[in-house]
Amino acid sequence: MPAKLPEDAAKPLEFLARHRLAATPQNYTLAYVALSDPGSPIGRAVAEIIAEGYRIKQDEADHILEAHGTTTFFGAYERKNGELSAHLRHQTIKIGELASSAADATGALARELSEEATTLSGEGADSTSIVARMIEHSLQAQARLTAAMDEVKTLREELEAARNDAQRDELTGLANRRAIDAHLAELAEKGEPRVIALCDIDHFKSVNDRYGHGVGDRVIKLVASTLEDACTAQFVGRWGGEEFIVIMPSSDIAAVIKRLNQARQTLADTKFKLRETDEPMGLISFSGGVALAVGGKQANVTALQQADKALYRAKDEGRNCILSA
């Protein structure tokens, strides 16, 4: 009775048969990656070809493996994340070496089978031993490939988490300055209109001086969450200190001002007290300046300057208000 392959080993073989590709180690690796991680560069490249029901051809399979087989395996394009990224790249190379090793071993087995076939004669001729060794070799290669790819997948997830953490403000969880700059650059490249608002907590220094930095941090977190709730689906970040930024891909300045005023009203309607003493803290409020950016990178610079000036006008006019440039 022929040996039965595990389900995860059989699926790539079924894929190869469906697309009429030879069951070589290279093709097997392509099929395995495409099926086990469709979000990887290899998976996306294969999906693009077969999306409309087309069959992937051998030259296309070769091109995909050549382009993505080692350098971009499982998103290993991140080269700026230190030891974790280095480990990830090491594992992708290891997978390539496993596939190459499997190809060499399979070739040797094929030659051995061919040599035995020429010496066998009669109806009782049997090459069971070589076939058995070939199956055993395939299963061992499958196990090594699966283990290496599992580690790559774990490393990729850790790398993605680390990258996400590097773009988040530790105190508030909002986008930090690095993420803000990247988002503004992306919008500038598109050239589409965007409204930029800068907000600053009113009398924040006096909060720190009177109650301490611990309470000050809680106030920053409170204003951050209030802005985030009022500006749902919009980009909200911590610009620095007690300042925040809101970015909306639109030319509707009035819509942004309306959302910011909703956040101000929410804060005004809340009675804040110190946790430790239950002492009322009074009104927590913020002021804001809003400007429109249209165009490329310089438009962002100009809009930020205009929003900053409008913010300070709001401060001069009594605080707790939003003004446009």
N, C-alpha and C positions, 0 to 999 in steps of 0.2 A: 504494500500500500504506500503510495507516495507521501512524503512528509508534507504536513500542512503548515503553510506560512501563517504567522500572526496577522491579525487584521490590519494593523498599522503598516506591516510590511507588504501585505497584498494590495492595498489601495494604490500605492505608486505603480505597481506592476499593471494593475487594471487601467490606470491612467495612460501608461505607455502603450498598452495594447489598443486602447480606444483611439489614440492619436497615431497609431502605426509607427511608433518609435522603437528602435532596438533597445533591448533591456541591458544597456551598458551601465556601468557604475555612474558615469557622468549624467546620463539621462535619468537614472534612478534618483540621483541627488536632486536634479531639477524638479522632478515630479514630487519628491518627498517635501522639499521646501515649499513648493507652490501649494500643496495640499495642507501642510501643517501650519504654515504662517502666510496666509494670503496678503497680509499687510506689508510683508518684506519687499525689498526691491525686486527680487526674483518673482515673488508671488504676484506683484502688481504687473510686471512685464508679461507674465504668462496670461494673466486674466485679461489684459488688453487685447491679446491676440485671439483668445477663445471666447470672448464675451458674446459674439454674434453667432456662435455655433461653429466657428471655423476650427479646422484641425491645425495644431502647431506642427510646423515642418522641422526637419532636422537642422537645416541651416539656421533657422530662427532659434532653436534650442541652444545650438552652439554659441550663437551671438549673445544670448542672454547670460549664459554661464561665463563667457569670456568677459562680459561687461560687469557682472555683479557677483561672480563666484567667490571673490575673496575680499575685495575692498569695500563693498557696500552690503555684504551679507547681513541680514537682520538689522539694517539701519546703522551699520558700523561706520558711518560717515563722520560721526562726532569725533573730532580729534583734539578737543580742547578740554577734556574732562579727566585728565590725569591718569592715575593708576587704573581706574575702572574701565576707561576707554581702551587703554593699552591691553588690559586683560581680554576685553571683548574682541579686539583685533587678533590677539593671539589665538583665541578659540576659532575664529573664522578661518585662519590659516590652517589650524589643526583639522578642520572639516575638509578643507581642500586637499590636505595631505592624506586624509583617510580615503577620500574618493580616488585619489591617484594610486594609493596603495591597493585599493580594491581592484582598480583597473589592471594593475600589474599582476596581481594574484589571479584574477579571472582569466587573463591572457595565458598565464602559465598553465592553469587548469584546462583551458581550451586546447592548448598544444598537447598536453598529456592525453586528453581524451581522443584527440585526432590520431596520435601515435598508437594508442591502444586499439583504436578502431581498425587500423590497417593490419594489425596482427591477429585480430579475432576472426574466426571463420566458423561456419556452420550455424545451424539454427539455434543452438544452445548458447551462442555467444552472448555475454552479459557485461555491461559496463556499470553495474550497480554501485560498485565501490567508489568510482570516480564521481558519479552523480551524487552519491551520498556526501562525499567530501565537498562537492560544489555547494550543495544545500547548506551544509554546516558552515562553510566559509561565508556564504551569503548572510546567514543568520547572525554570525559573529560581527560581520561588517555592519549589519543593520543595528545591532545593539550598540556598537561604538558610535555610529553616526547619530543615533537617537540620543545617547547620553551627551554627546558634544553639543548637539543642537538644543537640547533642554537647557544646558548651561548658558548657551548664547542667548536664549530667550529670557532667562532669568536676569542675565547681565543687561540686556537691552531694557528690560522693565526698570531695573535699578538706575540705569543711566538716564532714562526718561524722567524718573522721579527726581533724580538729582538736578537735572536740567530745570524741571519745573520749580523746585525749591529755590534754585538760584535766581529765579525771576519773580519771587514773591517776597514781600516785606514780612519780616519775621513777626513783628508785633500785630499787624492788622490782617495779614493774609492777602492784602491787595497787591496788585502789580507794583514792583519796585521801579526805581529809576531806569535800570537797564531794560526792563520790559517796556516801560513807557517810551523810551527812545526808539526801541525796535518797532513798536506799534506806530509811532509817528512817522518813522522812516518808510514803513510799508504803505501808509496812507499817502505820503508825499509821492512815492513812486507811482501810485495809481492816479494821482492828480485830481482826485474827486474832492468836492467840498467837505469840510469837517468843522464842527464847532468845538472850540477848546475852552474849557472853563477852569480857572484856578480858584480854589477856596482855602480860606485860612480861619482857624478857630479864633474867635474873639477872646481877648484878655487871657490868653493861654498862659502867659508868664506868671500872672497873678495866681492862677490855679496851682501851678508848680510851687510858687513861693509859699502859698498859704497851706496847701494840703500835702505837698511832697510829690516826687516824681512817680510814685506808685499810682496815686490818684490821677496824675496827669496822663499816664499811660492808659488808664481805664477810660478817660475822656476821649483820647485819640481813637481808641478802639470803638467807642460808642459812636462818634461822629462818622468814622469809616463805615461801620455797618449801616448807619442811617442813610448815608449817601448811596451805598451800594443797593439798599432796598428801594430807594426812590428812583434810582437810575438803572433799573433792571434792564439787562441786555445791552447796556452801554459799557464802555471801557472806563473803569474807575481805578485810579492808582494813588499811591502815596508819593507826592512830589518831593517831600522832605520835611522833617520836623513835624509841625502841626499843619502843614499844607497838603492839599489833595488836588488831583486833576481829574476832570471828567471829559471824555472825548466821544462825540457822537458823529458818525459819518452822515452828515446832513448839512443843509444850509439854513435850517430852521433854528435860529438863535432863540426865538420865543419858546420853543419846545424845551430847550435845555434850561432856560430860566425857570420855566414852570416846574420842572422836576426838582431843581435846586430849592425853589421856594417850598415845595412839598416837604423836602428834608428839613428845612428850617422850621416849618410849622410843627413837624413831628417832634423836634427837639423842644420847641417852645411849649408844647402840650404835656411834656413829661416833667414830673416833679422829681428832681434828682436829690438823693441823700447820700451821705457818707455811710458806707457799710459798717464801719467800726462804731460810730457814735449816733447814727441816724440823724445827723445834723443836715438841714437843708443846704444845698449848694447853690441854689438860685438858677438863673437862666444859663443854659449852655447854648451858644449860638456860633454861627460862622458868617463870614462875609465872602462875596465872590465877584469875580470879573470874568466876562465872557466875550470871546472874539471869534470871527470866522476866518478860516484859512482856505484859500483856493489856489491850487498850483503845487509846486514842488517843495523842496526842502526849505527854501527861503521863506515860503509862505508860513511854515510852521514857526520859524524864528520870529517873524513879524507878528503872528497871531499871539504867541506866548508873551511877547513884549506888550501888546495891546491889552491882553487879558490881565497882565500884572498891573498895568496902569489903572485899569478899571477897578481892580481889586482894591488898590490903595485909595482910589476915590471913594469907594464904598466905606472904607475905614474912616476916611476924613468926614464923611457925611453921617456918621453916627453908628456905623457897624450894623451887623445883623440885617444885611440887605444884599441884593445881587444887581450889579450894573453891567451894561454891555459897553463895548468899546465905541 
